Every structure is written in structure tokens, then in C-alpha cells.
Amino acid sequence: MAVTGRLLLSDVVDERLRLELSLGARFLPVDPDAEVVVTPRHATEAPSAPDQFPLPPEDLWEWAYDYLELGEEHAGRLRAAVGRAGGAFDGPLLDFGCGTGRVMRWFLEEAREHEVWGVDLNDA
């Protein structure tokens, strides 16, 4: 089962997501016993810095001895590689295999302008 995460949560995005999921249900098989993988926003304000997002439990930090610092470093490397290739993060962003969002949380600026999504096949 895929687990999704998102950095930018707003009423508009929540409503659009509900509509897209209801349309998708027409074409995709729906498992009535499936766990909910998309949840509505709970916070009243979006985090203003990457380190303000909730941290997952330490046992899910994946080999990262320094969860936040390594995530920031890897996000920087990703930005540099995309820049060297002449690309830019100027549209929707999908992090396939995002795990617990260690790298994705550092794309907060992009999430203020574009949709930023994370998907992982591991439901842990």
C-alpha cells in the first residue's frame, strides 16, 4: 500500500484532493478494508521552517543518525544536481520513495508555490 504525505496543506488542496480521489475511485478498484492514507489538515497554521514539521518516531529515522541535518544535506545535493542539469523546481514535485519525509521537508519554499507530494510503498 502506498503512503502519501504532503508539505503544503490548505483548504483548496484538501478539497481538490477529495475531488480527485472520488474521481479516481470510479476507475481504480477500491478496497473497503484499506487503511486511510490521506488525512485532512490538523494544524491551524502551516510550518514556517522545515524543522517545524513533526518528526516521526526515532525507530523510523532510517539509518539517519542525524535525521534533520542529513535530510537538509541530501535536499541540497538534489537541488545542485537538478541545477547542473539545467532544471529547476518550478512546478509540482513528487518524491517517490519519500520514506518519512526526511528530504522532502526541505522543499518548503517550493511547497508555498506548487504542490509537493511524497509517496512511499512502505506503510511503516
C-alpha positions, 0 to 999 in steps of 0.5 A: 500500500502506498503512503502519501504525505504532503508539505503544503496543506490548505483548504483548496488542496484538501478539497481538490484532493477529495475531488480527485480521489472520488474521481479516481475511485470510479476507475481504480478498484477500491478496497473497503478494508484499506487503511486511510492514507490521506488525512485532512489538515490538523494544524491551524497554521502551516510550518514556517521552517522545515524543522517545524514539521513533526518528526516521526518516531526515532525507530523510523529515522532510517539509518539517519543518525542525524535525521534533520541535518542529513535530510537538509544535506541530501535536499541540497545535493538534489537541488545542485544536481537538478541545477547542473542539469539545467532544471529547476523546481518550478512546478509540482514535485513528487518524491517517490520513495519519500520514506518519512519525509526526511528530504522532502521537508526541505522543499518548503519554499517550493511547497508555498508555490506548487504542490509537493507530494511524497509517496512511499510503498512502505506503510511503516 
